């Protein structure tokens, strides 16, 4: 898979892949227009939405309605050695209605743990960054 990143103006940065464009921007306080989520916000959202697709698929496979189910994701920060807050914990709370079958409640936690984004964070890839000079 290849993702092409481009710079359409201002603080906007786009990622194009599979015929789709993911648009990002920076908040007003960082010089952007606030017209789209920041890359870090997309990263955070990818964790909850990844867990969400596993929860949704679990329910669909068992013909359980996903109505009333939600995942609330909270980020917990702690200060580092210089006092700057750093992300310490990402907490996912899977909310289910009272009618959700009790026998499947713990299973939802297990399926949410199957998220590929979470697994990648737990076993991070190597990064190889370089400058490539295009010939005119």
Secondary structure, 3 states (H helix, E strand, C coil): CCCEEEEEECCEEEEEECCEEEEECCCHHHCCCCCCCCHHHHHHHHHHHHHHHHHHHHHHHCCCCCCCCEEEEEEEEEECCCCCEEEEEEEEEEECCCCCCHHHHHHHHHHHCCCHHHHHHHCCCCCCCCCCCCCC
